[in-house]
Amino acid sequence: MALSFDPIDEAARQWGLRWPGVPAMHAVTSLMRVQQLVQSRLDTTLKPHGLTFARYEALVLLSFTRHGALPLGKMGERLQVHPTSVTSIVTRLVDQGHVVRVPHPEDGRAVLAEITASGRAVVEAATRDLVDSGFALGALEPAQLEELSELLRPVRRAAGDF
């Protein structure tokens, strides 16, 4: 049930009666709420494909590579996640038949994750559904999406993303 008021606006009003930093508090609370909403919608779109967004991103990354394979460490760097998370993601994708683990051809200590035909098929189908859904951001126009990305870039840069 939709509220008759914006709860984040009300929280900001109450915040301002006690503490400074209302614009930052309002922005971060809005950002976190939108993240929850987008994550939920993405999960709903990907669920019929047996994927989470993290597993989907891993498959996309592998599909972008020349040979469809990457060392797990390189995947973690590119996905910007902890090595333990990459291992868990890859394990789930292996269990689903979308990825296989193969020995690194040059480094006997390393293992590659390699996308399978099943993985390629599911990433294509899931991508069609995500694109059709507007990646859960269909309320925004293309120019607004570009503006949003540019607004968030300095925050990502300051955090060391790139």
Buried (B, 14 or more C-beta within 10 A) or exposed (E): EEEEEEEBEEBBEEBBEEEEEBEEBBBEBBEEEEEEEBEEBBEEBBEEBEBBBBBBBBBBBBBEBEEBBBBBEBBBEBBEBEEEBBBBBBEBBBEBEBBBBEEBEEEEEEBBBBBBEBBBEBBEEBBEBBEEBEBBBEEEEEEEBEEEEEEEEEEEEEEEEE
